[in-house]
Amino acid sequence: MLLKSLEFFLAVAESGSFSLAAQKMYTVQSNITSHIKKLEEELGVILFNRNNPVTLTNAGQQLHSYAVQMIALHDKAKKIFQEGDIDPNETIRLGSMETTAAIRLPQLLNQSMQQYPTLPIELQTHPTRYLLNAVHQGELDCAFVASKHSIPELYSFPVWHEELVLVCPKQQQSFPDKATLAKTRFIAFRQGCSYRHAIELFLNDFNIPPSQIMEMGSLDGIVSCVELGVGFALLPKSYLTKVADKVSVNCFGLNTESAFFTTYLVAQLPETWGTNLKQFIHFIEQQFELKVA
């Protein structure tokens, strides 16, 4: 069933004439007649009483309501994709590392809500490895992940640069020596977290074998354990700056390459983006003055 056939059908129904419908649709009458005939053959019904004026049969009246809805949906979809209108039925499935969700996203999401108040967003927090896989599999539309480099198989661009610092209990007054680093457990998120991998890189810089790692599920849990002397942690400096007056820890710069990570927004290739995702990514582009295709 062609959309054009439904448009011709509605034109005949509204004008009561094949010839007037042809004038309205800027075509010849034979084209109108051909489309109506094909519609009737496809549906197995007679749509019009060929009187003067032409009137709808019972079957034609039934099709009329469907045709109006189908044309309206087509026009709505066309408007959304061509004019970039927000589609309230398209929820952006956004993924983020917990650190980014705690430090960076509140302000960013608040700004996006001010610009696009009807834009539906669903946020999930997971380690980087999980997020990348979810974007690959189409389970997430886009995600903020930490990496040392861009992800070539996905559309990715840098958003924030993070410096990791060594977080120690308050009684640790100076940067710990090699022996202390070697015997102290580190507290981190579960496997797949880029910052957890940074612990291995950091210890390797001091020629120290991988430390015993205690897994925690939240930032608050990690910091609380450090405060109690359970171990050390590597966390973004931006987070510790934000909570400096609320926690009792000491932080030390690493002064190594392993301290620096970039947060990328990743998504599948642009041709797969829905209208809302395109608007959201272009919003990010504006915020960070990045050129996005």
GIRA-V182633 format. One record per run of one state. SS is the DSSP state (alpha for helix, beta for strand, coil for the rest). FROM is the first residue (numbers start at 1). TO is the last residue. If there is no record, write none. Layout:
ss=SS from=FROM to=TO
ss=SS from=FROM to=TO
//
This chain:
ss=coil from=1 to=2
ss=alpha from=3 to=15
ss=coil from=16 to=17
ss=alpha from=18 to=24
ss=coil from=25 to=28
ss=alpha from=29 to=43
ss=coil from=44 to=47
ss=beta from=48 to=49
ss=coil from=50 to=54
ss=beta from=55 to=56
ss=coil from=57 to=57
ss=alpha from=58 to=83
ss=coil from=84 to=91
ss=beta from=92 to=96
ss=coil from=97 to=97
ss=alpha from=98 to=115
ss=coil from=116 to=120
ss=beta from=121 to=125
ss=coil from=126 to=127
ss=alpha from=128 to=136
ss=coil from=137 to=141
ss=beta from=142 to=147
ss=coil from=148 to=154
ss=beta from=155 to=169
ss=coil from=170 to=177
ss=alpha from=178 to=183
ss=coil from=184 to=185
ss=beta from=186 to=188
ss=coil from=189 to=193
ss=alpha from=194 to=205
ss=coil from=206 to=212
ss=beta from=213 to=215
ss=coil from=216 to=218
ss=alpha from=219 to=227
ss=coil from=228 to=231
ss=beta from=232 to=236
ss=alpha from=237 to=242
ss=coil from=243 to=248
ss=beta from=249 to=253
ss=coil from=254 to=256
ss=alpha from=257 to=259
ss=beta from=260 to=267
ss=coil from=268 to=269
ss=alpha from=270 to=272
ss=coil from=273 to=274
ss=alpha from=275 to=288
ss=coil from=289 to=293
//
